[in-house]
Amino acid sequence: ARHGHRSSRRAPGRDCPALSALGDFQTLPLEIFHMGLNYLSVKDISVLSLVSKSLSGRLIHYICTSSGSRRLLLQDFHGASTEGASILQHYRALGLLLKRCTLLLPTRDRLKYVHKVLSGVSCFKLNGCASPLHCLGLQCYGVFLQILTAGWDELECHRVFNFLWELSNLARKVQTVVSSKPGSARRLELRIRLFCRGVLLSGSRRGDSAFWLTRILKPWPMVNQARLLYIIFGPVSSRDGHVVWQKMIEGPTDESSLKGLADAIKLLYGTEAREWTADDVISLVDELSVVPQEWLMENNARLLLLSGNSICFTFLASKAVNGRAVELARLMVFMVLVCEKDLYCMDWAVKMMQKVCKVFSTAWERNNFLQCLENAFARMLMDTLQAVLAGERDEEDSSFLNLFHLLNAQASFHKEILYLAMGSTSST
């Protein structure tokens, strides 16, 4: 009988799933539970969200309360650099918390909830901050989204992109800047640049960056893709952050002005960007070289060198295949000049020329290209010498400096060719 009496007893909480799921928190009033959360770090709260669905539900409710928002949605985006690192870390942890809390929700509902939580943070919006150049808001939003979407499949990430694009009305705004005269909507150009770089393209994983950049560019025709690429990655003024449209047209520029564009081109050319063919990227580079007008050839050459061997060769080879020997020769001369100016090894230029020569299908085409190359050297030297003799001088005496660099470049280039020729002669 005693045994029967014991078996009739129920284990605590066995018939109360909510109680077992919440544990001792079940007995706490909601306000006390919320107060207790204030003593936990964001990381600890995110671990707590994994305990049970019921507890996760309580945390979802807490995050949306005024006390939860005050605690979690830090908005000191304009502080010192040390504080900046701290707030970025905070939003990384917050991204993990919301990722875990919304784990069981469909993507659409997750995004709606996240938007509801973050909608009060004005610095997360495209036009939300009065001082965007000195604001970490978009970067915080970016790291938050990186953590939130890490591990999501491509279809889910498509939904994220579409959600963000529609939320910020970016399609219309991008349409405005790519169809307007360059620089006529400077503030909007700046806002789009900062949003794309801070929110979508700040990740360290190349595959993620390639995906987001593809989403940004692909809906547009090639001419608009080039314009948009320049807005996002082109050179900007150190004074006000606005895109400098005349930089590639007015004179030779430095590597720092081209690095962003070169890195973006490499990203699209890489294996991570599956939706881009080599022809797509070459066409984009070609289109970029006339944004907003035709670039100086030296800047074209410098961009190609910075973009890497594969892109450089593919671009040059496409000109060889299409019978554009004169244009190819002139570009090759400027690449030699850039090698001299920027202290690249000149044998690189010679090896590149050799590879390009192999693209030509006949000896006549190859010899014609080599003749065009020497003609281009001669013409450039004469033009530069004429500028010096005409007394066209500025503060930096650039015409004389150009002549100096060009003579040195030609000498170094031909020296490497002679070394190559003598080496092959001695080996036969």
N, C-alpha and C positions, 0 to 999 in steps of 0.2 A: 504494500500500500504506500509505503514511504517512497519507494522507487517511482510508483505511478504519480505521486504528488510532485516529485521533482521534475518528472518529464513534462508535466503540464505547464511548468513555468516557461515564460518567453524570454529569450535573450533581449537585453535592452536594445531598442532601436530596430529590431529585426523587421517589424511591420511598419516602421516609419522611415522610409527611404530618405525623406528630406532631412530627418534628424541625423541619420548616419552620414549623409553626404556633407552636412554642414558641421558635424561634430559639436564641439563645445560652443561654436559661434552661434548655434541655434538659440541658445539661451540669452544671447546679448541683444539688447535693443539696437536697432539699426544705427541710431546716432552714436552709440558707444562703439559699435563696430567701425564706423567711419572715423571716429576719433583715434581708435587703435591703429588704423591704417596710416595715420599721419606720422607714426613712429617707425614705420617701415620704409626702407628705400624702395625706389621704383622697381629695381631688380627683384627685391624680395616679394613685392606685390605680384610681379609677373610669375614668380615661382608658385605663389599661393593660388594663382588662377588655374594652375594645373591640377589642383587637388580634386576638384569635382565640378560637375556642370553647375550645380546649385551655387557653389561658392563663386564660380566664374560669373554667374548671373548677377550676384550681389556686387561684384567688382565692376561689372559693366554699368550697373546703376550708379555706383559711387563715382565713377569717372565723369558721369554727366551731371553730377550735382555741383552746386556752386563751390562747395568746399573742395571737392575733387578737382574741379577745373583750376581753382586758385593754386592748389598744391602741384598739379601736374603740368599745367600749361604755362610754364615760365615764359616770360616775354621780354627779358632783358637782352635783346638782340644787338644792342648798340654799345656794349661794354668794352672793357679792355681785352686784349688778346688771350690772357689767362682765363678770363671769365668766358670767352668765346669757346675755348676748348671744353670747358666744363658744361656749357649749355648744349653743345653738340653731343656730348656724351649722354646728357640727360635725355635728349630726344631720340638717341639711339636706343636707350633703355625703354623709353615710352613706346617706341615702335614695336619692341619685343613684347611689351605688356599687351598692347592692343592686338598684336598678332595672336597671342595665346588666348586672350579673352574671346576673340571672335572666331576661333578655330573651327567651330562647328557650323558657322553660318555660311550661306551661299555667298559667292564673291560680290554679287550686287548688294546684298544686305550689309556685308562687311564694309563696303565702300561708303554706303549711306551712313552707317554708324560712325565711321572715321570722319566723314565730312561734318556730321553733327557735332562731334567732339571738337574738331579743329576750326569750325567756322568762325569762332570768335577771335581767332588770331589774325589780326589784319596784315601782319608782315608775311603771312603765308600766301597772300593774294598777289596777283600780277601787279596791280596798281595800289597795293595796300599800304606801302611804306613811303613816307615823305622823304626819306634819305636812303634810297636803296643801295647806294655804293658803300655805305658804312653800316650795312645791316646784315646780320647773320640769319635772318628769318628764313630765306629761301634755302640756304644750306641746311638749316635744321630740318626743314620740311623734306629736303632731299634725303638726308640720312635716315629720317623717320620712315620714308617710303621704301628705302633700300632694305631696311630690316623687315618691314611689314611684308614686302613682296618677295623676299628671298625664298627661293624654292618653289615659287608659284610657276605653273606651266605657262606656255606662251599665250594660250587663249585667255587666261586670266589676266596676264600682263597687258594684252590688247585692250581688255575691258578697263583696266586701270588708266591706260593712256587716253582712251576715248572719254572716260569720266573726267579726267583732268582737263582735257582739251575743251570739252563742252562747258565745264564749270567755269573756266576762265575766258570762254568765248574766243579761244586762240585762233580758230580757223579764220574768223573775220579779221582779226587783228593782224595775223600774218599776211592775209590777202592785201590788207592796206599797205603794209610796208614793202611787199615785193612788187606791188603794182604802182607805187608812188615813185617820184624822183628820189634817188638815193640822198638821204640826209634831210628830206623834207618832213619826215616824221621821226626826228632824232630821239625824242623821249620814248616813243613807242618802240623803236629799234632797241634802245637800251633795256627797256623792261622785258622785251622778248628774249634778248640775249641773257639777261640775268636769270630769268625764270628757267629757260632751257638748260643753262649751265648749272644752276644751283639745284634745281629740283630733279631734272631728268638725267643729266650727264655727269654728275659728280661722283659716281660710283667708281670703285677701283677695279672692278672686273670688266675686262674688255668686251666680253660677250654681252653683258648688260648694256654697256654704253653703245655698242653697235646696234643692239635691238632698238633702244630709245631713239638714237639718231636716225635710224631707218624709218621709224614711225613718224618722226618730225619731217623728214625730207620727201619720202616716197609719194605722198598724195599730190605733190606739185610737179609741174612740167620742169624739164631740165634747167631752163633759164632761171626759173624761180628757185630751184634747188641751189643753184650757184649763188644767187643773191642771199638766200637764207643762210647758207654756209658762211658767207662773208660776214653777215650780221652777227652770227653766233661765235665765230672763231677768228674773225679778222682783227686788224689792229685797232686800238682805241686810244683816245686822248688821255694822257695821264692827268689832265686837269679836270675834266668833267665826265670821263668814261664813255663819251659818245663815240660811235664808229667813225673812223677816219677813212673816208671813201677815196680821197685823192692820193693816198699813201703810195700805191703801186704805180701811179701814173706820173707823179711829179719828179721822182728821182729814185736812185737805187736805195733799197731799204735793207735793214739788218735782219739777222736770223730771228730775233725775238718777235718781230712783227709778223713773221710767216710761220712760226712754230705751231701755233694753234691750228692753222689751216692744214699744215703738213700732217700733223697728228690725226686730224679728222679724216684726211684722205687715206692715210695708212690704215685707219680703223675700218673704213669702208672697203678697202682693198683686201683686208685680212680674211682669214677663213671664218671668223666669227660672223661676218656680215654675209649671210648666205643669199640674201636677196639681190646682191649686187654682183654683176659680172665685171670682168676686167674692162670690157668695152664701156660699160656704164660709168665706171670710175674715170676712165680716160676722157670720155665725153664731158664729164663733170669738170675735170681739170681744165679742159679746153674752154668750156663755158666760163669758168671762174676767171680765166685770164683776160676776159673782156668786161669784168665787173668793176666799176660801172662803165669804164671805157677800156680800150686796149692797154694792157700793162706794158711797162718797159720790159724788154726781153731779158734783161739781167735779173729782174724780179721773178720772171717765169722760170729761169734757169735755177735760181736759188731755191724756189719752191720745190722744184723737181728733185734737186739734190737732197733737200731735207725730207722728202717723202720716201726716200729709200731706193735701193738698186732696182728692185722689181718694177716698181711703178715708173721709175725713170726710164728703164730700158723699154718697157711696154709702150710708153708714150712716144719715145723716139722711133721705135720700130714701126708704130702705126703710121708715122709720117713717111718712113722709108717705103712701106708697102703701098701707100697711097700716092707715091710719085712726087712727094713734096720735098725734093732734094735741096732746093735753095733755102727753104725755111728751116729744114733740118740742119743744114750746115751752119746757118746763122745762130741757131739755138745752141749748137755744139760749141761754137766759138765763145758764146756767153757762158757756157758751163765751164769751159777752160778758164775764162776770166774769173768766175766765182771761185773756182778751185785755188787760183792764185791769191785772190783777195782774202778769202776766208781760211786760207792755210790748209786746204785739203791736199792729199797726196795727188800729184799730177798723173801718176801712173794709173789712177782710177779713171781719169778722163780718157786716157789712151786705150785702156781695156774696154771701156764703154764704146768707144769708137770702133774697135775691132768687132765687138759683138754686133753692133749695128750694121757693119759692112757685110756680115754674114747673112743678113736679112735680104739683101739684094739678090735677085735671081740670076743676074748676068754680070759679067765682068765690066761691061760698058756702064751699067747703072752704078756699080761700085766706084769705078774710076771717075764718073761724072760727079758723084757725091764728093769724092776727095778733091776734085778740082773746085767744086763749089765751096768747099771748106777753106781752101787756100785763098780763093777769091774773097770770101767773107772776111778773113783775117786782113787781107790787103785793104779792102774797102773801109773796114773799121779803123785801121791804122791811119789811113789817109784822112778820114773824117775827123778823127781825134787830133791829128797833127794840124789840120786846117783850123780847128777851134783854138788851138794853142797859138798858132801864128796870127790869127785874127785878134788875139788879145782878149778873148772872152774869159775873163777872170772873175772869180767871186772871192769871198773871204777865205775859203778853204783852198783856193787855187785848184779847183776840182778838175779842170780840163787837163792841166799838166799832170796831175795825179793819175787821171784816167790813162793818159799816154804811158806813164811809167808802169802802171799795172798791166796794161795791154802788151807792152813790149816784153815785160818779164814773163807774162803768161804764155806768149807765143814761143819765147825761148825755152821755157821749161817744158812745154808741150812737145816741141820738136826734139828737144834733148831726150825725152823719154822714148820717142819714136826711134831715134837713132840708136839708143841703147838696145831697144827691142830688135831693130834690124841687124845690128852688129852681133847681138847674141844669137840670132837665128842663123846668121852667116857662119859664125865660128862653130856652130854645132853641126853644120852640114859638111 
